[in-house]
Amino acid sequence: MKKTNRRFLAYAVALAASFAAVPGGTQAAPVETPQAQAAADSETTPKAAGDPAAEADTKAATAAAAAPATAAPAAAGSEAPAAQKEEQTNVDPRTAEWTKNRPQEDMIEKYSKEYEGQTIVDTVFEGATALTENTAKAALSMKTGDMFTVKGMNADREAVYNTGYFYDLFPTFKKVPEGVVITYHVLENPVLKSVHITGNTVIKTKTLRDAITVKNGEILNSRDLQQNIQAIKEIYRNDGYILAKVTDMNIDKDGNLFLKINEGILEDYKVKGNSKTKDYVILREMRQKIGEPFNSKLARRSMQRVYNLGFFEDVNIKMNPGVEPNAVIMELDVKEKNTGSFGIGAGYSTADGVLGMVSIGDSNIGGTGDSVSITYEKSGSATDAKGYTFSWRHPYLDKKETAGTLRFYNRTYEYSDYDTDGNLKESYMRKYSGGEIRKMVICRMAIRTAAPITINPGVTITSARRAA
């Protein structure tokens, strides 16, 4: 019985707020006295025989969760008469009457045991239409002529409820000379008039509406509706919105179904593990903005971009719950690595004499994400090849991720000229000095490079040697 109750309660929670259209109902207080009277009657439960072991509890929970209460404590009534009046106007008369007469679960358990082992003469459904009655009868495992068992009855109640057509049901029993007649009192779900979806911002309403198969003008099937809700979640998940869910389902007494979606918001970012790199250097790589629905695909892309900076040995993402319901704070935990470089080289040749090179740089200077390098080279005597190059690169000039490079140079090296036969014609020293500014706009996988702007260009020949 408890297992059944839990299962039905799960259905109630899945429907998020019961069918306020089978609306308006909350479970009535235990009707102990009528049930006690019914126990002495030959028809054990016209009003108090007890509801199927689990459906009663669940339907009550469903109604309490979604629909306006039909009865309020006396104190509450005295405090808010206006509110009670408004609630009464929203209550479905069917649900109010059902709640009033519905027996308690413990009474069903008690009276059903009295008929254990007796022959089932007939099974009747009261309150069902032709469509739902045939479906309900087909779901029964205990047929006419079978021996009645409480376990079988509970299984049948669950099976009937799982057809999806009923808001609630409970059995009553009537003793006859041949055995027992079981009457299942059922409250059908309302006829669906329309479906309204709210709360969706990243998925079009039409796309979500196409996932809903329950039809207007037909009795709402809660099992089919639950499958439709799962289909909506899958649509969101396929696009990376893993937090999206239907948080509220409510159907009014006119049959209008309202589905409210919470897409799950990215509430904030948090960075840890960075002692050198500035937070903004990491956060500008994020592919989604705070306040937008959280997207796992964009989160993975953001993590990859941070790793691709080359400043970190490892990058991990952790999702922490936010302040608001169904919101998350994305925490980036990084492990920094050394980004500085230093190089030195030396050599000697009989033709050029002593050769040397020194370079120093940092690809994340000051933790700003900027790259700086300077190189000095020298070979041979004062008239031989030598010079320096300085470069500074800033990766974010604007929000379009335009990268800028500033470069200065002053270099002299030997240049040789050959004829078409490969014979040396002349050699001379050539000097380059000046600088340039280069801008690059990174667009997805392509890189568009603007023409460099040269500053103080200079190409001079300091000396020349003609070949003999």
N, C-alpha and C positions, 0 to 999 in steps of 0.2 A: 504493500500500500504506500509506504513512504517513497519507494522508488518511483511509483506512478505519480505521486504528488509532485516530486521534484521534476519529473519530465514535463508535466503540464505547466508547472511554474515556469519552466524554461520557455515554453511556448508563449506564456503570458508576457514574459520579459522580452522575448523576441518581437512580439507585437507592440512592444514599447509603451503602449499606453492603452491597451485594451480597445475594444471597439466601442467608442463612445456612442456608437450608433446602434450598436446594440448598446447604445450609450447610456450613460447615466447610471450605471449600476455599480454599487459596491456591495460587498457581502453583508447580508443582514446579520444581526446578532443571533447567536444560537437559539433555535426555537425549541427549547427543551420540553415545554409543557404540551404543545400539540403532538410532539413525537411520542411522549409518554402515553398520551391518550390513544394514539394510533397503534401503539404496541398491543393494546388490549383488543383492538378491532380485528375482525377476521381479514380485512384487507389491510395489510400491515402498514402501508405508507401512502395514503393518498396525499398527505402534505408533508409527512415527516419520515418517510422510509429511508431517506439517505441517498446521497448522490454517489456516483461512481467514485471509487476510492480516491481518485486523484483529480478528476475533473472538477469536482466541487471546489476543492481548495484553490485550484488554479484559476478557475473562472472568477472566483471571488477576488483573487489577487490581481487578475487582469483588469477586472472592473474597477477595483480600488485604485489601481495605478493610473487608469486613463479617464475614467468617466467621472462626472460629478457625483458626489455621494448623495444617495437618496435620503439618508437619515443622518443627522448630526447630533452630537451630544447636546443635552439641554443647555448647558452653559454656553456652548458655542452659539446656539440658536439665539439666546438672549443677547449676546454681544453683537451679532451681525445678522439681523433679520433681513436686511436688504440683500446680503450675499446669498442667504438661503433661498430667497424668492427667485433670484436669478438662476440658482442651481436647479430649482424645481422646473423652471421653464426649459432647461436644457436636458432634462431627464427623459429618456425614452420610456413611455408607459409600460412597454413589454418588459423591459429590464427591471423597472421598479416593482412590478407585480411578481416577476420571477424571483427577485431577491427576497421579497416578503415571504413567499411560500416555500422557498428552497430549504430542504432539511440539512442537517449537519452531517459531516462525514462520520463522526463516531456513531451516530444513530444508524447510518447505512450499514456499518460494520456489524452493529449489534443485531439488527433485524435480519440481515441476510443470512446470518449463521443459523437461524431457525429453520431455514429451508435447505440446508445442506443435505445432499443425497436424494432429494425428491425429484420426481420426473417433471421436466419442463413441458407443460401442455401447450403453451403458445407464448410468443414474444411479440409485443405490440409497441409501436412507436407513436407517441402522442406529441403533436406539435410539428411534425415533419411534413413537408410537401412530398409529392410523388417522387420527384427526382432524388431528394436526399434520403427518403425512406428506403428506396431500393438500394441505394449505395450503402446505407447503414446496415441493412439486413445482410447484405453480401459480406460485410466485414465481421459478422458474428461467427464465433467458433462453436458456441453451444446452440444447437438446433432443437426444434421440437422433437420430443422423445428422448433427448439426452438427459443425463443426470445432472442436476444443478450443483455447482460448486462455487464457493466464494472466489476462489482463485480464477476460475473460468470467467466469472462475472466481471472481475476487475480487468482481466485481459480484454474482454469484449468492450468494456467501457473505454478503455484506452484505444482500442482499434476503431471504434466508432468516432471518438474524438479526433483521431488522426486522419480521418477522411477529410478534415479541414472545413466542413460545412457548418459545424456547430460551435456556438459560443459557450454553451454549457449543457450538461445532461445529468440526470440522476434516475435511478431505478426505484420502482415501487413493486410490491409483491401482493398477489391475491391467491389465497389458498382455495383450491377446488378439490372435489373428491379424487380426481385423477392425479393431482399433484399441485403444481404452482404455475400461475400465469405471471410473466415478467412484463412490466410496462416501463419502457424507457421514456421519460419526459425530456424533450429536447428543446433547446432554444436556438433557432437557426441564426447564422450570421445575417446581417442586413443585405439587401440587394444593392450592389454597387452602382452609384450614379455617375461619379466622376473621380478622377485622380489628380491631385495637385502636388507638385514637387517644389520645394523651396530650399534655399541654402546652398545651391550649387552655383559655383562661379567659374570653375575650370572645365567642366563638362557641360555640354549643351543639354537643355531640358529635353529636346527631341531624342537625343541619344539615350538618355536615361528612360524616357517614356517608352521607347521601343523595347526595352528590356522587361517591361511589365506586361504579363500575359493575361492577368485577370481582366475580364471583360465587363464593360458597363452593361447594366440591365440584367446581370446574372447574380446569383447569391455569391457573396465573397467567400472564396476558399482560402483559409488562412495558411494552409500548407503550400498552395501555389504562390501565395503572396510572399511567404518566407523564402521560397526559391527565387522569386523575383528580386527580393532584397539582396540575396547573395549574388545574383547576377549584376546588380548595380555596384556592389562592392568590388566585383571582379573587373568591371569596366574601369573603376578608379585605380585598382592595383596594377592593371596592365599598363597604365600610363605613369605609374610610379607613386601614386597618391595612396600610400599604404595605411594612413591614419583615417581615411574617409569612412564614414559609417552613417547609417540611418539611426538617428538618436531619438526620433519621436514619430510614432504612427498613431493617428487618431482618425476615427470615422464618426461623423456626426449623425444625428438621428435621421437625416435626410439621405444618407448613403454617400456623402462626399468624403473621400479618403484623402487625408493630408499626410504627406511624407516630408519630414524635415531632415536635411542632410547636414552633418558637421564634417567638413573636409579636413580638419586637423591642421592647425596653424603652426608655422615656425615662429616661435615667440621671441627668440634671441639667439645670439652666438656667444660662445665663451671659448677663449683660447688659453691653453696652459702648456707649460714646458718650454716656452720661448724666453730665454734670458737676454738674447741679443736682438733678435728680429722683432720689429715693432708689430703690434697687433694689426694695424691697418694694412701692413704688407701681406698678411695672411688673409684677412677678411675681404680684401678687394678681389680675391680669387673666387669668392663664393658666387655660385651661379643663381641663387635665389635670394629674394629680399625678405627682410623681417616683416611679418604680417601676412605673407602669402601662404597658401596651403603647402604643407611640407611634401617634398617630392624626393623619394629615395634615389631616383636616377640622377637628379641634379646634385644630390648630396655626394654620391660616388664620384661624379664628375668634378665637384669642388675639391674633394680629397685628392684626386689625381692631379689637379692643377697645382695644388699646394706642394705636392711631392715633386712635381716637375720643375719647381723653382730651383731645385738643386741645393737648397739650404738645409735640408733635413735628412737624417738617416731613416726616420720612420714617421709616419703620419697615421693617426687613428681617430676615428669618429665615434662618439658616444652620444646617444640620445637620452636626455634627462627630461622628466616631466616638467611642464611649465606651470605657471600660476593658474592660468585659465584651464578649464576642462578640455581634454583632447588637444592640448597644445604641448609643444616640445621645445627644449633648448638644446641646440646642437653644440656639443663640446668637441673642440679639436685639440687633441693631445699630440704635440710634436716633440721630436728629439733632434736637437740641432747638431750640425757637424761643422767642422772648420771650413770656412769659405775663403780664407786668405791663401795667397800663393807667393812663393819667392823662388827665383831661379838664378843661378850663376853658372857661367861656363867660361872656359879658357882653353887656349891651344897655341900651337906654334907651328909655323911653316917657314921653309927657307925662302919662299917667294914673297910671303906677306909679313913674316915676322910674328909678333905676338898678336893673338886674336882673343877677344874677350866680349862677354855679354852679361848684363845684369838686368833682371826684371822683377817687379814687385806689383802685386795687385790684390784686389778683394772683390768678389762677385756679390757681396752683400755688405758694402761699406756702411758702418754705423748702424746696421740693422735696418736700413732704409730700402733695401732691394736694389739700390744702384750699384753699378759695376764700374770700378776704376782700375786702370793699369798704366804703368810706365815702363818703358824698355830703353836701355842704352846699349849701343854696340860700338865696337872699335876694333880695327885691325891695322897692322903695319904702322907706318910712320904717321906724322901729323897730316900728310897729304893724302893718305889712303882712306878707305871707307870708314865711316863713322856716323854717329847721329843718334837721335832719340825720337821716341814716339809716345805721346800721351793720349789716353782715351778715357772718356767718361760716358756712361750709358744710363739713361733714366727710362725705365720700362713703361711708365704711365704718365704721359703728358696730359691726357684728358680721359674722359669716361669711355672713349672709343678704343682704349688700350693702345693709343699711339705711342710708340717708343721713339726716343730721341737719342742721338749719339753726337758728342762733341769730340773732335779729334784734332790734335796739333802734332806737327812733325817737322823735323829738321834733319835731313839725312844726306850723306854724300857717299856715293859708291862708284866703282869703276864700270864703265860701259864700253863694250867692244862692238865694232861694226865689221861684218863679213860680206864678201862678194858672193855672187851666185855659185861660184865654184868652191865656196867654203874657206877661201883664203882671207886672213885677217887684213883688213884695210887700215883700220886705225883704232886706237883706244883712248878714252878720255874720262876724266872724273866728272860726274854729273851730280848736281846738288838739288834736292827738293826741300822746300821749306814753305810753311803756310798752315792751313787747317781747313776743316770742313764741318758742316752740320748736316746730319742725315736724319731723316724722319721715316719711320716705318709704321704702317697701319696693318695690324694683324686681323685678318678676316677669316674666321673658322680655321681651315687648314691651309689657306693661301696667305702669302705675305706680299703686300703691295709696297714697293719701295719708291719713295719720292727721289727726284734728282738731287744729288748733294749740292749744297751751297758752299763754294770754296771761298775761303777767306785768305786774302793776301797771297795769292798763288805766286810761286816763284820756281822757275827751273833755270838754273844757271850752269854754265860749263866753266869749271874752275881751271881746268888744264886739259890738254889734249896731246896725244902722241900718235903720230902717223906711222903706219907700218912702212918699213923700208921697201 
